[in-house]
């Protein structure tokens, strides 16, 4: 099966990020970069193909920041690269296992509805029981705070797939409700790595 531009780019970016980590002393990062490390960071190439999803374009923009990271601390830069790698793996899983058209529709919704601007408490709290079970299952899984280590969130892409399918089967019934907000918050994390609203939801269910 032919791979999309999105997959090809993310796979190449992942390889280059892994290669970059090999140039940085990840075992005992010092307080400043060596000249060799500075050269590796400054020369980091990230060519972007045409016709890619917005979430991939967003990752590309974040990866470009690596070339300007030489003034930062090695430990922080390593963490940032690990975060990018984790995001790449989440998105690659979704590209390979889900309906890309549904991902595009989710991106359109996220663009039209800024999750951090939505007042969740003012939305209709009536719940779809089946969808609520899936939402809670997702929110109780993984360690999003430490998602720079992919293994901490590796179960989330698989848990997201049934949420994605169910949402589009029942979009009219879910629209404008708190579950709609929660799905968008989860999607914002899965596609863009935005975790503030997701962490707030996790805090709410632990009350």
N, C-alpha and C positions, 0 to 999 in steps of 0.2 A: 504493500500500500504506500502510495506516494506521501511523503511527509510535507507538511505545510511550511511556509516561510517562517511562521512562528516557532514551530518545533526545531527547524534547522538552526535558526538564530539562537534560541535558548540553549540548545545542545552545544553549539560552538562557544557561546558565552560561558557556559558552565565549565567547559574544558579550559578556557583561558583563565578563568578565575582560579581554578584548581592549580594551574601552572603558576599563577601569580603567588599563591600561597607557598609554593615550593621555594620561592625567592625570599620569603620572609621567615625569620626565625620564630615559628609559632610556639616552640617549646618554652623559650625564655626571651620573649620580646623585650628589647631594651627601651630606654627612655627616648631614644631617637633612632631614625632610620640610618642604615649604612648607605654609602654611595651606591652600592649595587642595588639595594632595595629601592632607593629613590629613582634610579634609572628604570627599574621594572615597573614601578607605579606610573611614572611620567609617560612611559611609552605604551601604556595599556591601550590596545586597540579595540574599539567596539563598533565596527561597521554595521549599520542597520539596513536590512532589506526593505523594499517597499511592500505595502499592503500587509501590515501586521496589526494585530489587535491593540487597542489602546493600553491594555495592561502590560503588553510586551513593550510598547513604546515607553511606558512609564518606567519599566525596569531598565531599559536602555539609558534613559535620562539619569537614573540613579547610578548606573555603572560608570557613566562618564565622570562622575565626581571623583572616582578613584585616582584619576590623573592629577587631581589637585589635593590629594590627601597627604602629601609629603610633610606638611607642617603639623599634622596630627600625631598622636601617640600610636605606636605600632599595635598596642593591645586593642585600641578603639578601631583601627582600620581592619584588623583581623576579624573583629566582631562584625563590622559592617559587611565584609566580604562573605562571612558565614551567613549573615541574614539574606544577602542576595542569593546565595546558593540554595538556601531553604525555600525562598520564594520561587526560584526557578523550578525546583523539584515539584512543588505543589502545583504550579501552573502546567508543567509538562504532563503531569498525571491527568489533569482535567482535559487537556487538549487531546490526549490519546484515548481517554475512556468515556468522555461525555460528548454531547451534541454541541459542536462549536456554535451553531446558530443560537442555541439557548444561552451560551456564554455571551454572545454578542448582544442579545436582548437584555441580559442582566446588566451589561456595561451601559447600555442606553438608559436603563432605569436609574443606575447609580449616577449617571451624568445629569439626569433630569431631577433627581431627588437627592440632595446632599444629606447624607445620613446624620451628620453632626448638627444639622439645622432642624431635624425633625424632633418635635416634642413628644416622646413616646407616651408619657403619662396622659396626654390629651387624646390619644387614639382609642378606638374601640377595643376593649379587652376581651371580647368574645373570642373563644379559641376553637380552632379545628383540632379535635383530639388527636388524630393521627399525626398531623403536622407538628403539634406541640410535643409529642413524644420524640419525633425526629430532631426537633430543635433542641430539646433538653439533652438528648443523647450527644449531640454535637458539642453543646456548651459545657458538658461535664467531662469531655474527653481532652486529653493532651495537656500540654504546659505551654500556653501561648506566650507567657512572659519570657520564656527561655527558648523561643522558637529559632534562634540562631543554630541550635542543634536540631537537625531535621528529625531525628528519631523521637524528639519530644512532641512532634505534631504530625508524624507520618501517617497516623490513622485518620486525620481530618479530611483529606481529599476523598477518601472512600466514603466517609460519612456524609460528605457534601453532595455526592451524586444523587442519592434518593431525594434529598431536599430540593435539588434543582428540578428534578423530574416532577415531583409532587407539586411544587409551586406553579409550574406552567400548566399543569392539569387543572389546578383550582385557583388560578390567578384572580379571577373575578370575585370569588368568595373571600379571598385573603386580602385583597387590595384595601388599603386605608386602615388596616387593623394593626395592633401591636405586633402580631406575627409577621406582618409585611415588613415593618421596621426591623425586626430581629433577623429576618432572612437577608435584608439588604446589608445589615451590619456584618453578618457572617460572610456574605459575598464580597463586601468591601475588603475584608481581611484576606479571603482566599485569592482574590485577583490582584489586590494592590498592597497587601500587607499592612493595612490600616487596622490597628488593634484597639484603639481607645474605646470605641463603642462596644466592641466585643468583650473587653475586660469588664466594662460596666455591667453588661448583661450577666456575665459569670458571677459578678459580685451580687447582683440582685437575686439570683437563684440560690445563693448560699445563705441568704438571710433566714 
